[in-house]
Amino acid sequence: MPRISPQTIEQVAAANDIVEVIGSYVPLKKAGATFKALCPFHREKSPSFTVNPQRQSFKCFGCGAGGSVFRFLMNYENLDFPAAVRRLAERANVPIVEEAGGPGDEHEAGAGRLRRRLLGLHAEAAEWFHKNLTKKEFAAHARAYLQRREFGSETANTWQLGYAPEGWDVFLTWARGRGYSVEELIHSGLVKARDEEAAAAALASDVASRIAGLRIYDRFRDRLMFPICNELGEVIAFSGRVLRADAEGVAKYVNSPETPLFTKGKVLFGLDKSRRAILEAKTAIVCEGQLDLIRAFEAGVKNVTAPQGTALTERQARLLKRYADEVILCFDADAAGQQAAERSFAALLEAGLSVRVATMPAGEDPDSLIRRGGAEAFRARVGAAQDFFDFQIERLGRAFDMTTPRGQAQFSRRMAESVALVGEPALREAVAGKVSARLGVPAEAFRALVRGLKPRSNHASRADEAAAGGAVDVTQGESPKVAAPAFQSPPNAIARLLTLALREAGVHALLRAQPDWPGRLARVPGSELLVRVLGAENLRPDEPASLSAFFATLTSAEEAYLSARLLDPLPDPAEVEAEAEACWLWTEQYDLGRQVASRTSRLRLPGLPEAEQTRLQKEVVDLQKRLADIARLLSARRPAI
């Protein structure tokens, strides 16, 4: 798989001043040579969040977060590393250069080119559809529809709503005029072939004549268009709503098919705009349709999103888990909406989310409720949302005949099936007790019924993750979704060496020039991070962009630790190398001390040959002489170790 080149990472870091980037999210106040703010990652009353413009790093001394501009964006926007790089590259207009990753690179490169072309096509198409809606006479009835639904021009501009004209090939003609090939248009899903099997065969054969001979037409015709964006705000698909009330036998909504850009089950509508509000609230309100979401968002309820269909998929649930701890399902009050809530529950619970259900008044949806009663009416419904199990008890209680033993047994089994989805055993037992009390059945009998049902796994398979297209090159920083291994702070002398090597190019070079420095540090516990710093041949400590690129290879814990080291005080310039040498002597002292202990231990072994005893005794004497020399050298200036 291609990976972003180190040169590009460094260019992106150099082009994005960390003060400007963080300042666009958090109000910063100058404090001497640094900037301070209330930390955006935890609640605090006095500012402990520091931004260092000289080192292009941040550090919070309250919660411990810290690192480069990439880490800030990863933490704040809940992005993985490649997405953070791309976001900052776009901000600074730096082109992304990817390196080949091994066998199959030619195919990957071709896929990358196609993806870029399709992203360009979708961006241009969204602009064209939007211009049609706002400017063209033939879209007057689309504008009238939005006015009837009380959506103004500002909303249309914010969400880039558009209009696909009537006619079989209006879009096709426009896109061909923009230089897009028939092959690209079919891959985009914005057009479709009359014979889809022939189209698939032609694309697979890659024979130009067969592709050119396909009869194709516009997928979206006379529809209000909703651009569907990924988390970076890039348009990757569309949803088109029918406008004419007399359009019998026509689907109310038509969505883009699955394409190289778009997989319906892994994208949530509006998440590119709402994810920050969801992250702050730790709660996602899931609506059923695009207009419901837009109405709520424009009314000030911004922690909303919507699936590309009715029920949430496992992939969408895992995506929500990146931002929220709780999901409130806000589907329509009809039977289809309630069934969608039930189908969504399993996926959400497997992702580790708690679930509540907000019921709408009969005949209402969030759009109509807000229009009639305002945002407060909607907020009241959301605030009164039931725990899913309470919702399920009421729903199934109406579905089964509770006056008969058969109905009661069916009811209990269906509830047990829901409870069995809870993966955590202790929580499952607690929920089973609560539900059995609501059902009025013996707790142990209901728990036995639950235990007889096999709980589904709370963890998606690797194959499923790969199918979701979520693979990330983990050599470039860990994703915020991946738990980093425990990080142990190194000894004080090693910590000082880290500070000096990261901030002084001369010290970095001095330590790398030490004979067998990797072997020495391999024998000193807690030196793993220093080995990585010294092993980075291209690291230039005097260039912040180079440091940021190096930080991109670390875990969040390692990066937070080193960001603190960048703020440690330095000795006088004339003393820098002397302190580094003293700390390096400590590593030798530690190494020699372990060697003395090892040989002394061997001398205690019974039956050791006399020659072996003599050799070990001599080695111990020599090692102790060197240790005495080091002690005298360190006595003049001993680092805090």
KEGUVO-927440 format. One record per residue (C-alpha): z, y, x. Coordinates in steps of 0.2 Angstrom, whole numbers, plus 5000, padded with zeros to 4 digits. Each point is the difference from the previous one (the first is absolute). Layout:
<recs>
REC   zz   yy   xx
REC    Z    Y    X
...
</recs>
This chain:
<recs>
REC   zz   yy   xx
REC 5000 5000 5000
REC 4996 5017 5007
REC 5015 5011 5006
REC 5001 5018 5002
REC 4997 5004 5019
REC 5015 5007 5010
REC 4989 5015 5005
REC 4998 5004 4981
REC 5018 4998 4997
REC 5004 5012 5014
REC 4987 5013 4994
REC 5007 4999 4983
REC 5018 5003 5007
REC 4993 5015 5010
REC 4992 5008 4985
REC 5015 4999 4989
REC 5014 5011 5005
REC 5016 4992 4994
REC 5008 5016 4994
REC 4985 5004 4989
REC 4999 4983 4993
REC 5019 4998 4996
REC 5001 5018 4995
REC 4987 4996 4986
REC 5012 4988 4993
REC 5017 5007 5004
REC 5006 5018 5003
REC 5004 5002 5018
REC 5011 5013 5008
REC 4999 5005 5018
REC 5015 4996 5011
REC 4998 5005 5018
REC 4986 4989 5007
REC 5000 4988 4986
REC 4999 5000 4981
REC 5012 4994 4987
REC 5001 4994 4982
REC 5009 4990 4987
REC 4994 4982 5004
REC 4987 4994 4987
REC 5005 4982 5002
REC 5018 5001 4995
REC 5012 5012 4990
REC 5010 5012 5011
REC 5008 5017 4998
REC 4997 5007 5017
REC 4984 4998 5010
REC 5000 4986 5013
REC 4981 4998 5000
REC 4992 5007 5016
REC 4982 5003 5005
REC 4996 5002 5018
REC 4983 5009 5002
REC 5000 4998 5019
REC 5001 4981 4999
REC 4991 4999 4983
REC 5014 4989 4993
REC 5013 5000 4986
REC 5018 4993 4999
REC 5013 5000 4987
REC 5018 4997 5007
REC 5006 4996 4983
REC 4990 4985 4994
REC 4992 4996 5017
REC 4982 5002 4995
REC 4988 5007 5014
REC 4984 4999 5009
REC 4983 5008 5001
REC 4989 5008 4987
REC 4993 4983 4995
REC 5017 4993 4996
REC 5005 5015 4990
REC 4985 4998 4989
REC 5003 4981 4999
REC 5018 5003 4994
REC 4997 5015 4989
REC 4984 4994 4991
REC 5004 4981 5002
REC 4984 4996 5009
REC 4996 4987 5013
REC 4994 5006 5017
REC 4981 5000 4998
REC 5002 5009 4984
REC 5011 5013 5008
REC 4987 5003 5014
REC 4986 5001 4988
REC 5010 5013 4989
REC 5003 5011 5016
REC 4983 4997 5006
REC 4993 5007 4984
REC 5012 5015 5001
REC 4994 5005 5017
REC 4981 4994 4998
REC 5001 4988 5014
REC 4988 4985 4998
REC 5008 4983 5000
REC 4993 4989 5014
REC 5004 4981 4998
REC 4999 4987 5013
REC 4993 4983 4997
REC 5013 4986 4999
REC 4991 4984 5005
REC 4988 4987 4993
REC 4991 5006 4984
REC 5001 5018 5006
REC 4981 5003 4995
REC 5004 4995 4982
REC 5016 5010 5000
REC 4990 5015 5007
REC 4987 4998 4986
REC 5014 4999 4987
REC 5007 5016 5007
REC 4984 5009 4999
REC 4997 4994 4982
REC 5018 5006 4995
REC 4997 5017 5007
REC 4984 5002 4991
REC 5008 4994 4984
REC 5014 5012 5002
REC 4988 5014 5003
REC 4990 4995 4984
REC 5015 4999 4989
REC 5006 5017 5006
REC 4983 5008 4996
REC 4999 4991 4984
REC 5017 5006 4995
REC 4994 5018 5004
REC 4984 4997 4990
REC 5009 4993 4985
REC 5012 5015 5000
REC 4987 5013 5001
REC 4991 4992 4985
REC 5016 5001 4990
REC 5004 5018 5004
REC 4983 5008 5002
REC 4986 4990 4990
REC 4995 5003 4982
REC 4997 4981 4997
REC 5019 4997 5003
REC 5006 5012 4986
REC 5006 4986 4990
REC 5010 4993 5014
REC 5008 5017 5002
REC 5003 5001 4981
REC 5009 4983 5001
REC 5012 5006 5014
REC 5004 5016 4990
REC 5004 4989 4984
REC 5012 4990 5011
REC 5007 5016 5007
REC 4995 4998 5018
REC 4994 5017 5008
REC 4989 5004 5014
REC 5014 5000 5012
REC 5004 4982 4997
REC 4982 4995 5001
REC 4999 5009 5017
REC 5017 4992 5006
REC 4994 4983 4996
REC 4982 5003 5004
REC 4995 4993 4982
REC 4981 4998 4998
REC 4986 4995 4989
REC 4987 4987 5002
REC 4984 5005 4991
REC 4990 4990 4987
REC 4985 4991 5006
REC 4997 4984 5010
REC 4997 5007 5017
REC 5006 5018 5001
REC 5013 4996 5013
REC 4989 4988 5009
REC 4986 5013 5002
REC 5013 5013 5006
REC 5008 4988 5013
REC 4983 4994 5006
REC 4996 5018 5003
REC 5016 5002 5010
REC 4993 4987 5012
REC 5010 4984 4994
REC 4991 4984 5000
REC 4999 4988 4986
REC 5011 4987 5010
REC 5014 5013 5002
REC 4999 5005 4982
REC 5002 4982 4994
REC 5014 4998 5012
REC 5008 5015 4993
REC 5001 4993 4982
REC 4993 5017 4993
REC 4984 4992 4996
REC 4997 4982 4994
REC 4985 4988 5000
REC 4993 4993 4984
REC 5000 4983 5009
REC 5017 5000 5009
REC 4997 4982 5007
REC 4984 5006 5008
REC 5008 5015 5007
REC 5014 4990 5008
REC 4987 4989 5008
REC 4990 5014 5006
REC 5015 5009 5008
REC 5005 4983 5008
REC 4983 4997 5007
REC 4999 5018 5006
REC 4981 5000 4997
REC 4994 5018 4997
REC 4986 4995 4989
REC 5011 4990 4989
REC 5013 5014 4999
REC 4987 5013 4996
REC 4992 4990 4986
REC 5016 4999 4990
REC 5001 5009 4983
REC 5016 5010 5000
REC 5007 5013 4988
REC 5016 5011 4999
REC 5016 4991 4996
REC 5008 5016 4992
REC 4990 5009 4987
REC 5007 5013 4988
REC 5018 4998 5005
REC 5014 5011 5005
REC 5003 4995 5019
REC 5017 4998 5008
REC 4999 4998 5019
REC 5012 4986 5007
REC 5007 5004 5017
REC 5009 4990 5013
REC 5016 5006 5007
REC 4991 5012 5012
REC 4992 5009 4986
REC 4983 4993 5004
REC 4989 4996 4984
REC 4997 4981 5000
REC 4995 4996 4982
REC 4998 5008 4983
REC 5006 4997 4982
REC 4989 5006 4986
REC 5006 5003 4982
REC 4988 4999 4986
REC 4998 5017 4990
REC 4991 4997 4984
REC 5011 4993 4986
REC 4984 4991 4992
REC 4997 4990 5016
REC 5002 4983 4992
REC 5001 4985 5011
REC 5003 5010 5016
REC 5015 4998 5011
REC 5012 5014 4998
REC 5002 5001 5019
REC 4988 4993 5014
REC 5007 4999 5018
REC 4991 4998 5016
REC 4999 4981 5005
REC 5008 4994 5016
REC 4991 5006 5015
REC 5003 5002 5019
REC 5011 5015 4995
REC 5008 4995 4984
REC 5011 4985 4995
REC 5006 5004 4982
REC 5016 4990 5002
REC 5007 5009 5016
REC 4997 5018 4994
REC 5010 5011 4989
REC 4993 5015 4992
REC 5008 5017 5005
REC 5010 4993 5014
REC 4992 5012 5012
REC 5008 5014 4991
REC 5016 4993 4993
REC 5006 4989 5015
REC 5011 5014 5007
REC 5009 5003 4983
REC 5002 4981 4998
REC 5008 4999 5018
REC 5012 5014 4996
REC 5005 4993 4983
REC 5000 4982 5006
REC 4993 4996 4983
REC 4982 4998 4994
REC 4995 5003 4982
REC 4985 4988 4997
REC 4989 5006 4985
REC 4986 4990 4992
REC 4985 5012 5002
REC 4993 5015 5011
REC 5002 5013 4986
REC 5018 4995 4997
REC 5004 5002 5019
REC 4990 5017 5001
REC 5010 5006 4985
REC 5017 4996 5007
REC 4996 5006 5018
REC 4993 5017 4993
REC 5016 5001 4989
REC 5011 4999 5016
REC 5004 4981 5000
REC 4992 4996 5016
REC 5007 4983 5005
REC 4987 4992 4990
REC 4986 4988 5003
REC 4988 4987 4991
REC 4992 4984 5003
REC 4982 4996 4999
REC 5002 4990 4984
REC 5014 4995 4990
REC 5013 4990 5010
REC 5005 5003 5017
REC 4995 4988 5014
REC 5010 4993 5014
REC 4991 5011 5012
REC 5003 5015 4990
REC 5018 4996 4999
REC 5002 4998 5018
REC 4992 5017 5002
REC 5012 5008 4989
REC 5014 4992 5010
REC 4995 5011 5014
REC 5006 5015 4991
REC 5012 4995 4986
REC 5015 4989 4996
REC 4998 5000 4981
REC 4985 5000 4989
REC 5000 5006 4982
REC 4986 4993 4990
REC 4993 5012 4987
REC 4986 4991 4991
REC 4994 5002 4982
REC 5011 4994 4986
REC 4987 4988 4993
REC 5001 4981 5003
REC 4987 5002 5015
REC 5011 5012 5009
REC 5016 4990 4998
REC 4991 4984 5006
REC 4994 5010 5015
REC 5018 5005 5004
REC 5005 4982 4999
REC 4986 4995 5012
REC 5004 5014 5012
REC 5018 4995 5001
REC 4997 4984 5010
REC 4990 5010 5014
REC 5013 5014 5001
REC 5015 4989 5001
REC 4992 4989 5014
REC 4997 5017 5009
REC 5019 5003 4999
REC 4999 5014 4987
REC 5012 5003 4986
REC 4991 5002 4984
REC 5003 5010 4984
REC 4989 5002 4985
REC 4998 5017 4991
REC 4994 4997 4982
REC 4988 5013 4991
REC 5002 5005 4982
REC 4988 4990 4989
REC 4982 5006 5001
REC 5004 5011 5015
REC 4996 4999 5019
REC 5007 5012 5014
REC 4985 5012 4997
REC 5003 5002 4981
REC 5019 5000 5002
REC 4999 5014 5013
REC 4987 5010 4990
REC 5011 4999 4984
REC 5018 5001 5008
REC 4997 5007 5017
REC 5006 4993 5017
REC 5018 4999 4994
REC 4996 4987 4987
REC 4991 4989 5013
REC 5015 5002 5012
REC 5012 4995 4986
REC 4990 4984 4997
REC 5000 4996 5018
REC 5018 5004 5002
REC 5004 4988 4986
REC 4990 4986 5008
REC 5007 4983 4997
REC 5004 4987 5013
REC 4985 4988 5000
REC 5011 4985 4994
REC 5007 5011 4985
REC 4982 5004 4996
REC 4995 4982 5001
REC 5014 4994 4989
REC 4996 5013 4986
REC 4981 4996 5002
REC 5002 4981 5000
REC 5013 5001 4986
REC 4987 5006 4989
REC 4987 4987 5005
REC 5010 4985 4997
REC 5009 4993 4984
REC 5018 5002 5006
REC 5006 4991 4984
REC 4994 4983 5006
REC 5005 4990 5015
REC 4982 4998 5006
REC 4998 5019 5000
REC 5017 5002 5009
REC 4995 4988 5013
REC 4983 5008 5003
REC 5008 5017 5001
REC 5013 4994 5013
REC 4986 4991 5010
REC 4989 5016 5001
REC 5015 5010 5005
REC 5005 4987 5013
REC 4982 5001 5007
REC 5002 5019 5002
REC 5017 4998 5008
REC 4994 4987 5012
REC 4988 5012 5008
REC 5015 5009 5008
REC 4999 4994 5018
REC 5018 5005 5006
REC 5011 4985 4995
REC 5016 5011 4997
REC 4990 5013 4990
REC 4992 4986 4990
REC 5016 4992 4995
REC 5007 5017 4995
REC 4985 5004 4989
REC 5001 4983 4993
REC 5018 5004 4994
REC 4995 5016 4993
REC 4985 4993 4990
REC 5010 4985 4994
REC 5013 5012 4993
REC 4987 5010 4991
REC 4992 4984 4993
REC 5017 4993 4995
REC 4997 4983 5008
REC 5012 4992 5013
REC 4998 5008 5017
REC 5000 4983 5009
REC 4988 4993 4989
REC 4988 5015 5002
REC 5003 5000 5019
REC 4995 4981 5001
REC 4984 5004 4990
REC 4996 5014 5013
REC 5004 4988 5015
REC 4988 4987 4993
REC 4986 5013 5002
REC 4993 5003 5017
REC 5001 5018 5005
REC 4985 5007 5007
REC 4999 5006 5018
REC 5004 5018 5003
REC 4989 5001 5015
REC 4981 5001 5000
REC 4990 4988 5011
REC 4992 5006 5016
REC 4983 4994 4992
REC 5003 5011 4985
REC 5004 5015 5011
REC 4984 4997 5010
REC 4990 4999 4984
REC 5008 5017 4995
REC 4992 5008 5015
REC 5017 5005 5006
REC 4998 4994 5018
REC 5007 5013 5013
REC 4999 4999 5018
REC 5018 4998 5004
REC 4998 5005 5018
REC 4999 5018 4994
REC 5017 5003 4993
REC 5008 4990 4986
REC 4996 5003 4982
REC 5015 5007 4990
REC 4998 4984 4990
REC 5005 4989 5015
REC 5018 4998 5005
REC 5001 5004 5019
REC 5011 4988 5010
REC 5017 5006 5005
REC 5001 5013 5014
REC 5014 5000 5012
REC 5003 5016 5010
REC 4998 4997 5019
REC 5014 5004 5013
REC 5003 5018 5004
REC 4991 4999 5017
REC 4985 4993 4992
REC 5001 5013 4986
REC 5000 5014 5014
REC 4985 4991 5008
REC 4991 5001 4983
REC 5004 5018 4998
REC 4994 5004 5018
REC 4984 4989 4999
REC 4995 5007 4983
REC 5002 5018 5005
REC 4996 5001 5019
REC 4983 4994 5006
REC 5007 4999 5018
REC 5014 4988 4994
REC 4988 4989 4990
REC 4989 4998 5016
REC 5016 4998 5011
REC 5006 4985 4990
REC 4983 4992 4999
REC 4999 5001 5019
REC 5016 4990 5002
REC 4997 4982 5007
REC 5000 4987 4987
REC 5007 5012 4986
REC 4995 4988 4986
REC 5009 4985 5008
REC 5016 5011 5003
REC 5000 5007 4982
REC 4997 4982 4993
REC 5017 4996 5007
REC 5009 5015 4993
REC 5004 4998 4981
REC 4995 5014 4989
REC 4985 5005 5011
REC 4986 4995 4989
REC 4996 5017 4994
REC 5000 5007 5017
REC 4988 4986 5006
REC 4988 5006 4986
REC 5001 5018 5005
REC 4997 4996 5018
REC 4986 4988 4996
REC 4990 5013 4990
REC 4989 5005 5014
REC 4991 5013 4990
REC 5016 5008 4994
REC 5001 5018 5006
REC 5018 5007 4997
REC 4995 5018 5002
REC 4987 4999 4986
REC 5008 4999 4982
REC 4984 4992 4993
REC 5001 4986 5012
REC 5018 4997 4996
REC 4996 5000 4981
REC 4986 4987 5004
REC 5013 4989 5009
REC 5013 5002 4986
REC 4987 4993 4988
REC 5002 4983 5009
REC 5018 4999 4996
REC 5011 4994 4985
REC 5009 5014 4990
REC 5016 4995 5008
REC 4993 5002 5018
REC 4992 5016 4995
REC 5015 5007 4993
REC 5010 4996 5015
REC 4988 5007 5012
REC 4998 5016 4990
REC 5019 5003 5003
REC 4997 4997 5019
REC 4987 5014 5000
REC 5014 5012 4994
REC 5012 4994 5014
REC 5005 5014 5013
REC 4991 4999 5017
REC 5008 5003 5017
REC 4994 5015 5010
REC 4982 4997 5006
REC 5006 4997 5018
REC 5012 4986 4994
REC 4987 4991 4988
REC 4994 4987 5013
REC 5018 4998 5008
REC 5007 4995 4983
REC 4985 4988 4997
REC 5003 4992 5017
REC 5019 4998 4996
REC 4996 4992 4983
REC 4988 4989 5008
REC 5013 4995 5013
REC 5011 4995 4985
REC 4987 4988 4995
REC 5000 4992 5017
REC 5019 5000 5000
REC 5000 4991 4983
REC 4987 4987 5006
REC 5009 4996 5017
REC 5017 4999 4990
REC 4992 4986 4989
REC 4993 4991 5016
REC 5017 5000 5008
REC 5008 4993 4984
REC 4987 4987 4999
REC 5002 4994 5018
REC 5019 5001 4999
REC 4999 4989 4984
REC 4989 4987 5010
REC 5013 4999 5014
REC 5013 4994 4988
REC 4989 4985 4996
REC 5008 4983 5006
REC 4991 4990 5013
REC 4989 5014 5006
REC 4992 4996 5018
REC 5008 5010 5014
REC 4983 5007 5005
REC 4998 5007 4982
REC 5017 5007 5001
REC 4997 5009 5016
REC 4984 5007 4994
REC 5007 5006 4984
REC 5015 5008 5008
REC 4989 5010 5012
REC 4989 5006 4986
REC 5016 5006 4991
REC 5006 5009 5015
REC 4983 5009 5002
REC 4999 5004 4982
REC 5018 5007 5000
REC 4995 5011 5015
REC 4985 5007 4991
REC 5012 5003 4985
REC 5012 5010 5011
REC 4986 5011 5006
REC 4994 5003 4982
REC 5018 5005 4995
REC 5001 5013 5015
REC 4983 5007 4994
REC 5005 5001 4982
REC 5017 5008 5004
REC 4992 5016 5004
REC 4992 5001 4983
REC 5003 4987 4988
REC 4990 5001 4983
REC 5010 4997 4985
REC 4998 4981 4998
</recs>
